[in-house]
Amino acid sequence: MNPITQNIGLPSSSIQPNNDVVFVPGIFASYEEVNDYLSSLDSDTRDYVIKHTSEFRSRADIIDCVNKLHGEG
């Protein structure tokens, strides 16, 4: 797994949709990486993460959110 890459305060206007997937530069290195990560989530969690993408500043933020949604955090 690649090290966590920080999003350097990019405005939500830098969020780029790619079909049904949202790509945030600085959090994921490529569309393939974000697709792989989101594909690993169940549909409800994936939907929540996509709808709240603007709230995340790093991959750790996303992982923490997923863990909380699953009652692990």
C-alpha positions as CSV (number, residue, x, y, z in Angstrom):
1,M,0.0,0.0,0.0
2,N,1.3,3.5,-0.8
3,P,2.0,5.8,2.1
4,I,-0.8,8.2,3.0
5,T,-0.6,11.4,0.9
6,Q,-1.9,14.6,2.4
7,N,-4.3,16.8,0.4
8,I,-2.7,20.3,0.7
9,G,-5.9,22.2,1.4
10,L,-7.4,21.9,-2.1
11,P,-10.8,23.5,-2.5
12,S,-13.7,21.3,-3.1
13,S,-13.7,22.6,-6.7
14,S,-10.7,20.3,-7.3
15,I,-12.8,17.3,-6.7
16,Q,-13.2,15.6,-10.1
17,P,-16.0,13.2,-10.9
18,N,-15.0,10.1,-12.9
19,N,-18.2,8.2,-13.8
20,D,-19.7,7.3,-10.4
21,V,-16.4,7.8,-8.5
22,V,-15.0,11.0,-7.1
23,F,-11.2,11.6,-7.4
24,V,-9.6,14.0,-5.0
25,P,-6.0,15.0,-6.0
26,G,-3.6,14.6,-3.1
27,I,-5.5,11.8,-1.4
28,F,-5.3,9.2,-4.1
29,A,-2.5,9.0,-6.6
30,S,-4.8,7.9,-9.5
31,Y,-8.3,7.1,-10.6
32,E,-7.3,3.4,-10.4
33,E,-6.3,3.7,-6.8
34,V,-9.5,5.4,-5.8
35,N,-11.6,2.9,-7.7
36,D,-9.7,0.0,-6.0
37,Y,-10.3,1.5,-2.6
38,L,-13.9,2.4,-3.1
39,S,-14.6,-1.1,-4.7
40,S,-13.4,-2.6,-1.4
41,L,-16.2,-0.9,0.5
42,D,-19.7,-2.0,0.9
43,S,-22.3,0.0,-1.1
44,D,-23.6,2.0,1.8
45,T,-20.2,3.0,3.0
46,R,-19.0,3.8,-0.5
47,D,-22.1,6.0,-1.1
48,Y,-21.4,7.9,2.2
49,V,-17.7,8.4,1.4
50,I,-18.5,9.7,-2.1
51,K,-21.2,12.1,-0.8
52,H,-18.9,13.5,1.9
53,T,-15.6,13.7,-0.1
54,S,-15.2,17.4,0.5
55,E,-14.9,16.7,4.3
56,F,-11.8,14.6,3.9
57,R,-8.3,16.1,3.9
58,S,-6.3,12.8,3.8
59,R,-6.6,9.1,3.2
60,A,-6.4,8.7,7.0
61,D,-9.6,10.9,7.3
62,I,-11.4,8.5,5.0
63,I,-10.1,5.4,6.8
64,D,-11.2,6.9,10.2
65,C,-14.6,7.7,8.8
66,V,-15.0,4.1,7.4
67,N,-13.9,2.7,10.7
68,K,-16.5,4.8,12.6
69,L,-19.2,3.8,10.2
70,H,-18.4,0.2,10.9
71,G,-18.3,0.7,14.6
72,E,-14.5,0.2,14.9
73,G,-13.4,3.6,15.9
